[in-house]
Amino acid sequence: MAETEAIGSSIEETPTWAIAAVCFVLISISILIEHALNLISKFFTRRRRKSLRLALYKIKSELMLLGFISLLLTICEEHISKICIPKNVGESFLPCKNLIHSNDIGEEPRCAEEGKVSILSRNGVQQLQYLIFVLAFFHVLSCVLTFGLGMAKMKRWESWEEETRTLEYHFTNDPRRFRLTHQTSFGKRHLKCWSEYPLLLWPVCFLRQFNASVSKTDYFTLRHGFIMAHFAEGSEFDFQKFLRRAVDEDFHVVVGISPLMWIFSVLFIFFNANGFYNYFWLPFIPLVMLLLVGTKLQVVITKMGLESHGEAPVVRGTFIVKPSDDLFWFKRPQLLLHLIQFILFQHPSFYIGILAQTLIFEFRRTPFKWHSSHGHGTNLG
């Protein structure tokens, strides 16, 4: 009798107007979301932003995948809760050190009769569904913020691009002027005594990334080197349009979630157990990777300058750099992009999603009695 009251009334015992009202609200919200996504897709199509349209499609596919996972959990909730395991196994690898089992949660009767526990209780399945929803929300939010920050950076570069059309810029970079590479702005910034020694170069580049990821001098030099490598001297080329297209294509790559990242996410949940002390090291993995990628990009810019200086100590007009795959790890520039993809998913989307879900259930800790009075701390991972 108590079990029936806990479950609640069935559809047969529920007013039809209540069922219709809930269905109407859910269907309306779904239609509005779908319509909004279609409007965004049409907007990208009109603006000829094909890569952004593909990125939006990829985000929709990932949300659909999370929806299927949530649906499977709902369908299999009863069957999962009936999978019984020994109590000593069920009490291993717990997120919290001091944990008491509450009778309010309710163990599966079949498992209780056998002196065992459920591999995942019905309450745990519901909490896992909440976690999936929170992760989906923060994944979309991090994608929007990532693209927004990229566009904000592009806005700053647009003002620099305007300077390339001024008389002062053309006079400074007049190809009839010969200068030593050390006398150029790029040379003064990168051709230092420490540039040729890796033990000094890497620490300097590590600190430099906190000042400005791309300075105005670096922008002008990289822009000039790209145009000289692909077009005739003096040709008109919309470099901003090229950058916008490149950012769109890179964004299309980084918003994806590869199988390897899903595996790492599962490991992230596994290492959330008490005893691994994951809060001391696991959250710092994406941070260390982020600092390493930023340092490597600064090193690449400096090494391009060193190679150009070795080939021609005297330049006409301005410094010319020649990008090369040899400057990147394993001669694969795409590797850095995949590392950025990993960082953007694991740190903002997954870790903050886990944190938010933990804080949400922190308010519900008392009725669920997750922790004992001696262990109020939560292992956030």
VEXVEXDREN-425409 format. One record per residue (C-alpha): residue number from 1; residue in three letters; x, y, z. Coordinates in pm, whole numbers, padded with zeros to 5 digits. Example, Ala and Ser with C-alpha at 12.3 -4.5 7.8 and 13.67 -1.06 7.14 Angstrom:
# VEXVEXDREN-425409
    i   aa      px      py      pz
    1  ALA   01230  -00450   00780
    2  SER   01367  -00106   00714
# end
This chain:
# VEXVEXDREN-425409
    i   aa      px      py      pz
    1  MET   00000   00000   00000
    2  ALA   00280   00238   00093
    3  GLU   00458   00154  -00231
    4  THR   00146   00240  -00433
    5  GLU   00111   00576  -00258
    6  ALA   00477   00655  -00324
    7  ILE   00439   00581  -00693
    8  GLY   00128   00801  -00728
    9  SER  -00184   00774  -00938
   10  SER  -00175   00626  -01288
   11  ILE  -00305   00784  -01610
   12  GLU  -00642   00611  -01557
   13  GLU  -00679   00800  -01229
   14  THR  -00563   01137  -01370
   15  PRO  -00804   01397  -01517
   16  THR  -00782   01417  -01895
   17  TRP  -00752   01796  -01884
   18  ALA  -00433   01763  -01675
   19  ILE  -00278   01518  -01923
   20  ALA  -00380   01736  -02218
   21  ALA  -00241   02049  -02051
   22  VAL   00097   01890  -01982
   23  CYS   00119   01751  -02337
   24  PHE   00022   02090  -02482
   25  VAL   00292   02273  -02287
   26  LEU   00564   02021  -02375
   27  ILE   00468   02012  -02744
   28  SER   00455   02393  -02760
   29  ILE   00801   02427  -02607
   30  SER   00941   02166  -02848
   31  ILE   00787   02339  -03151
   32  LEU   00923   02678  -03042
   33  ILE   01274   02537  -02999
   34  GLU   01260   02361  -03335
   35  HIS   01129   02678  -03504
   36  ALA   01406   02886  -03347
   37  LEU   01672   02643  -03469
   38  ASN   01523   02650  -03820
   39  LEU   01530   03032  -03820
   40  ILE   01895   03028  -03715
   41  SER   01974   02775  -03990
   42  LYS   01799   02990  -04253
   43  PHE   01987   03296  -04128
   44  PHE   02321   03118  -04174
   45  THR   02210   03006  -04520
   46  ARG   02123   03363  -04625
   47  ARG   02458   03487  -04494
   48  ARG   02637   03204  -04676
   49  ARG   02784   03072  -04351
   50  LYS   02781   02706  -04454
   51  SER   03020   02594  -04179
   52  LEU   02804   02754  -03910
   53  ARG   02497   02581  -04051
   54  LEU   02684   02249  -04034
   55  ALA   02794   02331  -03678
   56  LEU   02431   02395  -03582
   57  TYR   02334   02061  -03737
   58  LYS   02610   01890  -03539
   59  ILE   02487   02046  -03214
   60  LYS   02132   01930  -03291
   61  SER   02264   01577  -03355
   62  GLU   02448   01575  -03022
   63  LEU   02138   01695  -02838
   64  MET   01939   01422  -03012
   65  LEU   02194   01166  -02892
   66  LEU   02157   01289  -02534
   67  GLY   01780   01272  -02580
   68  PHE   01803   00908  -02689
   69  ILE   02017   00830  -02384
   70  SER   01757   00993  -02159
   71  LEU   01477   00802  -02335
   72  LEU   01658   00470  -02292
   73  LEU   01709   00546  -01922
   74  THR   01337   00616  -01885
   75  ILE   01238   00294  -02061
   76  CYS   01495   00079  -01883
   77  GLU   01460   00244  -01540
   78  GLU   01276  -00050  -01384
   79  HIS   01500  -00313  -01545
   80  ILE   01818  -00131  -01437
   81  SER   01698  -00103  -01077
   82  LYS   01630  -00480  -01070
   83  ILE   01993  -00565  -01148
   84  CYS   02125  -00674  -00808
   85  ILE   02485  -00669  -00690
   86  PRO   02643  -00766  -00355
   87  LYS   02636  -00497  -00086
   88  ASN   03015  -00482  -00055
   89  VAL   03038  -00411  -00429
   90  GLY   02761  -00150  -00407
   91  GLU   02945   00029  -00127
   92  SER   03272   00055  -00321
   93  PHE   03386   00356  -00525
   94  LEU   03130   00588  -00362
   95  PRO   03156   00963  -00434
   96  CYS   03141   01043  -00061
   97  LYS   03340   00890   00222
   98  ASN   03067   00901   00487
   99  LEU   02740   00790   00333
  100  ILE   02430   00653   00499
  101  HIS   02164   00460   00313
  102  SER   01818   00604   00362
  103  ASN   01504   00401   00361
  104  ASP   01326   00698   00200
  105  ILE   01496   00624  -00125
  106  GLY   01361   00271  -00128
  107  GLU   01563  -00032  -00233
  108  GLU   01427  -00274  -00491
  109  PRO   01231  -00543  -00297
  110  ARG   01381  -00824  -00504
  111  CYS   01736  -00713  -00422
  112  ALA   01651  -00651  -00056
  113  GLU   01516  -01006  -00022
  114  GLU   01844  -01143  -00158
  115  GLY   02050  -00924   00076
  116  LYS   02181  -00724  -00217
  117  VAL   02144  -00371  -00357
  118  SER   02045  -00234  -00697
  119  ILE   02326  -00146  -00935
  120  LEU   02145   00186  -00983
  121  SER   01825   00272  -00798
  122  ARG   01529   00436  -00964
  123  ASN   01613   00756  -00782
  124  GLY   01967   00732  -00918
  125  VAL   01838   00686  -01273
  126  GLN   01627   01001  -01237
  127  GLN   01927   01197  -01110
  128  LEU   02131   01069  -01404
  129  GLN   01862   01204  -01637
  130  TYR   01887   01543  -01467
  131  LEU   02263   01531  -01518
  132  ILE   02218   01464  -01891
  133  PHE   01984   01763  -01919
  134  VAL   02228   01992  -01736
  135  LEU   02518   01871  -01953
  136  ALA   02317   01937  -02269
  137  PHE   02233   02290  -02151
  138  PHE   02592   02377  -02063
  139  HIS   02725   02225  -02384
  140  VAL   02499   02453  -02589
  141  LEU   02587   02749  -02366
  142  SER   02962   02687  -02401
  143  CYS   02925   02662  -02781
  144  VAL   02744   02996  -02792
  145  LEU   03001   03161  -02565
  146  THR   03290   03017  -02766
  147  PHE   03150   03153  -03091
  148  GLY   03065   03486  -02928
  149  LEU   03417   03531  -02794
  150  GLY   03558   03444  -03136
  151  MET   03340   03707  -03303
  152  ALA   03441   03963  -03038
  153  LYS   03805   03895  -03120
  154  MET   03728   03936  -03489
  155  LYS   03572   04276  -03420
  156  ARG   03901   04391  -03270
  157  TRP   04090   04267  -03573
  158  GLU   03857   04459  -03804
  159  SER   03995   04787  -03670
  160  TRP   04346   04661  -03743
  161  GLU   04237   04564  -04092
  162  GLU   04121   04922  -04150
  163  GLU   04474   05043  -04071
  164  THR   04611   04842  -04364
  165  ARG   04429   05081  -04599
  166  THR   04591   05396  -04457
  167  LEU   04879   05586  -04617
  168  GLU   05087   05545  -04302
  169  TYR   05069   05166  -04326
  170  HIS   05163   05164  -04697
  171  PHE   05453   05401  -04630
  172  THR   05584   05189  -04342
  173  ASN   05561   04871  -04551
  174  ASP   05681   05020  -04879
  175  PRO   05853   04733  -05071
  176  ARG   06113   04982  -05199
  177  ARG   06248   05022  -04847
  178  PHE   06516   04780  -04729
  179  ARG   06549   04709  -04358
  180  LEU   06723   04465  -04131
  181  THR   06487   04210  -03980
  182  HIS   06584   04326  -03629
  183  GLN   06462   04677  -03716
  184  THR   06106   04568  -03800
  185  SER   05834   04570  -03535
  186  PHE   05800   04193  -03561
  187  GLY   06175   04147  -03527
  188  LYS   06191   04370  -03220
  189  ARG   05918   04161  -03059
  190  HIS   06039   03809  -03142
  191  LEU   06407   03816  -03244
  192  LYS   06555   03835  -02896
  193  CYS   06860   03669  -02746
  194  TRP   06642   03404  -02584
  195  SER   06455   03313  -02904
  196  GLU   06710   03054  -03019
  197  TYR   06720   02863  -02689
  198  PRO   06418   02638  -02618
  199  LEU   06478   02644  -02242
  200  LEU   06431   03022  -02248
  201  LEU   06186   03045  -02539
  202  TRP   05912   02829  -02384
  203  PRO   05892   03014  -02047
  204  VAL   05882   03351  -02225
  205  CYS   05609   03232  -02464
  206  PHE   05419   03088  -02168
  207  LEU   05407   03431  -02004
  208  ARG   05341   03612  -02332
  209  GLN   05009   03434  -02392
  210  PHE   04860   03612  -02089
  211  ASN   04936   03956  -02233
  212  ALA   04795   03928  -02585
  213  SER   04734   03609  -02780
  214  VAL   04781   03797  -03109
  215  SER   04938   04144  -03103
  216  LYS   04884   04403  -03375
  217  THR   05238   04345  -03502
  218  ASP   05180   03969  -03523
  219  TYR   04850   04024  -03704
  220  PHE   05005   04251  -03967
  221  THR   05301   04017  -04021
  222  LEU   05093   03698  -04046
  223  ARG   04846   03873  -04274
  224  HIS   05121   03998  -04504
  225  GLY   05291   03658  -04511
  226  PHE   04967   03481  -04606
  227  ILE   04886   03726  -04885
  228  MET   05240   03715  -05026
  229  ALA   05235   03333  -05023
  230  HIS   04905   03300  -05211
  231  PHE   04860   03616  -05417
  232  ALA   05060   03859  -05625
  233  GLU   05208   04164  -05456
  234  GLY   04964   04455  -05443
  235  SER   04654   04242  -05504
  236  GLU   04332   04327  -05322
  237  PHE   04230   04048  -05088
  238  ASP   03961   04054  -04819
  239  PHE   04160   03901  -04536
  240  GLN   03879   03954  -04284
  241  LYS   03639   03751  -04497
  242  PHE   03896   03472  -04513
  243  LEU   03942   03481  -04134
  244  ARG   03567   03472  -04079
  245  ARG   03536   03165  -04300
  246  ALA   03830   03000  -04123
  247  VAL   03677   03067  -03781
  248  ASP   03346   02919  -03898
  249  GLU   03519   02603  -04021
  250  ASP   03719   02564  -03701
  251  PHE   03405   02619  -03493
  252  HIS   03235   02344  -03692
  253  VAL   03514   02111  -03580
  254  VAL   03540   02207  -03212
  255  VAL   03165   02182  -03135
  256  GLY   03167   01811  -03215
  257  ILE   03195   01540  -02950
  258  SER   03414   01254  -03065
  259  PRO   03395   00897  -02925
  260  LEU   03727   00959  -02749
  261  MET   03576   01251  -02557
  262  TRP   03279   01037  -02456
  263  ILE   03523   00777  -02321
  264  PHE   03705   01044  -02122
  265  SER   03371   01167  -01987
  266  VAL   03291   00818  -01858
  267  LEU   03636   00803  -01697
  268  PHE   03569   01145  -01546
  269  ILE   03258   01007  -01375
  270  PHE   03445   00692  -01264
  271  PHE   03730   00889  -01104
  272  ASN   03476   01097  -00911
  273  ALA   03487   00823  -00648
  274  ASN   03626   00895  -00306
  275  GLY   03991   00795  -00270
  276  PHE   04114   00916  -00608
  277  TYR   04138   01277  -00482
  278  ASN   04037   01382  -00830
  279  TYR   03959   01738  -00723
  280  PHE   04336   01784  -00683
  281  TRP   04430   01683  -01039
  282  LEU   04142   01597  -01273
  283  PRO   04000   01951  -01325
  284  PHE   04351   02078  -01400
  285  ILE   04404   01850  -01701
  286  PRO   04209   02078  -01942
  287  LEU   04373   02385  -01785
  288  VAL   04725   02248  -01835
  289  MET   04637   02152  -02192
  290  LEU   04500   02503  -02254
  291  LEU   04820   02667  -02130
  292  LEU   05030   02422  -02331
  293  VAL   04838   02495  -02654
  294  GLY   04864   02872  -02598
  295  THR   05237   02845  -02536
  296  LYS   05288   02629  -02844
  297  LEU   05111   02881  -03068
  298  GLN   05336   03158  -02938
  299  VAL   05641   02937  -03001
  300  VAL   05523   02872  -03359
  301  ILE   05501   03247  -03431
  302  THR   05850   03307  -03293
  303  LYS   06001   03013  -03484
  304  MET   05848   03140  -03808
  305  GLY   06031   03466  -03748
  306  LEU   06357   03285  -03673
  307  GLU   06336   03083  -03995
  308  SER   06264   03392  -04206
  309  HIS   06550   03578  -04035
  310  GLY   06788   03292  -04112
  311  GLU   06691   03292  -04479
  312  ALA   06702   03669  -04532
  313  PRO   06851   03907  -04270
  314  VAL   06738   04199  -04488
  315  VAL   06373   04244  -04591
  316  ARG   06191   04465  -04838
  317  GLY   05917   04667  -04677
  318  THR   05805   04442  -04394
  319  PHE   05886   04110  -04232
  320  ILE   05766   03806  -04428
  321  VAL   05695   03478  -04249
  322  LYS   05629   03142  -04412
  323  PRO   05395   02908  -04221
  324  SER   05503   02545  -04218
  325  ASP   05354   02223  -04080
  326  ASP   05701   02131  -03953
  327  LEU   05661   02384  -03671
  328  PHE   05372   02190  -03516
  329  TRP   05373   01869  -03313
  330  PHE   05415   01564  -03537
  331  LYS   05383   01805  -03834
  332  ARG   05006   01810  -03780
  333  PRO   04847   02153  -03716
  334  GLN   04509   01978  -03684
  335  LEU   04630   01822  -03359
  336  LEU   04612   02161  -03187
  337  LEU   04256   02207  -03310
  338  HIS   04153   01869  -03168
  339  LEU   04316   01959  -02835
  340  ILE   04115   02283  -02831
  341  GLN   03803   02078  -02907
  342  PHE   03879   01852  -02610
  343  ILE   03939   02151  -02380
  344  LEU   03619   02329  -02483
  345  PHE   03407   02018  -02417
  346  GLN   03562   01886  -02098
  347  HIS   03616   02205  -01902
  348  PRO   03319   02436  -01970
  349  SER   03058   02181  -02077
  350  PHE   03126   01866  -01879
  351  TYR   03298   01987  -01563
  352  ILE   03071   02289  -01507
  353  GLY   02772   02069  -01589
  354  ILE   02879   01819  -01321
  355  LEU   02931   02107  -01077
  356  ALA   02590   02259  -01151
  357  GLN   02415   01923  -01115
  358  THR   02591   01865  -00782
  359  LEU   02486   02207  -00653
  360  ILE   02126   02146  -00762
  361  PHE   02106   01824  -00563
  362  GLU   02292   01983  -00273
  363  PHE   01967   02163  -00187
  364  ARG   01786   01828  -00199
  365  ARG   02045   01650   00014
  366  THR   01841   01653   00335
  367  PRO   01531   01472   00201
  368  PHE   01747   01224   00012
  369  LYS   01999   01194   00301
  370  TRP   02295   01153   00074
  371  HIS   02557   01244   00333
  372  SER   02604   01183   00698
  373  SER   02630   01468   00947
  374  HIS   03009   01421   00950
  375  GLY   03057   01440   00571
  376  HIS   02888   01744   00426
  377  GLY   03158   01800   00165
  378  THR   03090   01692  -00190
  379  ASN   03350   01544  -00418
  380  LEU   03299   01756  -00730
  381  GLY   03572   01601  -00936
# end
